[in-house]
Amino acid sequence: MRRLAPRPLGLALEQVRSEWEPDTLLAAVQRVWRTTVGETIAEAAQPTSERGGVLTVACAAAVWAQELDLMAPEIVERLNEALPSGGVQRLRCVAIPLS
């Protein structure tokens, strides 16, 4: 059977991406971060590490770290709803300039 048209590149890239992504809580959080916290927060803060359910979030400024500390219970709840297996217990927000 001969294929009449090429397959869309997006399908092939999606399959490769899913094979290369690590199967960790941090990777899962990074996949849903922008849609869970919104564009504004995602531009100013990024999840950078996870250990024992504690998610470290690097923030562009101390004021963002402080704001996310206040929002932490809501963010943790929304992340766990977006993740199939949950797993985030708390946030640790630090002010580190984002690259």
Residue pairs with C-beta under 8 A, 6 or more apart in sequence:
21 27
21 31
24 50
25 50
25 53
25 55
25 83
25 87
25 88
26 47
26 49
26 50
26 55
28 83
28 84
28 85
28 87
29 47
29 50
29 55
29 79
29 83
29 88
30 46
30 47
32 79
32 82
32 83
33 42
33 46
33 47
33 79
34 42
35 82
36 75
36 78
36 79
36 82
37 45
37 75
37 78
41 64
41 68
43 60
44 59
44 60
44 61
44 64
44 98
45 57
45 58
45 59
45 60
45 64
45 65
45 68
45 93
45 98
46 57
46 58
46 98
47 55
47 56
47 57
47 58
48 56
48 57
48 58
48 96
49 55
49 56
50 56
50 88
52 89
53 87
53 88
53 89
53 90
54 89
54 90
54 91
54 92
55 76
55 79
55 88
55 90
55 91
55 92
56 91
56 92
56 93
56 94
57 65
57 68
57 91
57 92
57 93
57 94
58 94
58 96
58 98
59 65
59 68
59 93
59 94
59 95
59 96
59 98
60 95
60 97
60 98
61 95
62 95
64 93
64 95
65 93
65 94
65 95
66 93
68 75
68 91
68 93
69 91
69 93
72 90
72 91
72 93
75 91
76 88
76 89
76 90
76 91
79 88
80 86
80 87
80 88
